[in-house]
Amino acid sequence: MNNEMENNILTFQDEDGNDVELEIIDAFEISDTQYVALVPVEEPAEDQEEEVFIMRIEEDENGDDILIQVTDEEELETAFETFKERMADQFDIID
């Protein structure tokens, strides 16, 4: 995962090697585990809905924070439910 942080914008590379900018819109903790919610900076096409990505914050061997994709379905569901509760007043969230 390649990323650079400028304010709340991170640049990742997708599976095709294209740069994709995501904005951190929330950060939260569940049972001593930290998460961030990110959305694409680029507006979705009119026929598409905006996606939200939930990633876990971990430390690498140097003590630096890194973002890890959440692959466990139960963990992802718990984190997404927490995000929805926190952001219900700011976003119309569709499951």
Buried (B, 14 or more C-beta within 10 A) or exposed (E): EEBEEEEEBBBBEEEEEEEBBBEBBBEBEBEEBEBBBBBBEEEEEEEEEEEBBBBBBEEEEEEEEEBEEBEEEEBBEBBBEBBBEBBEEEBEEEE
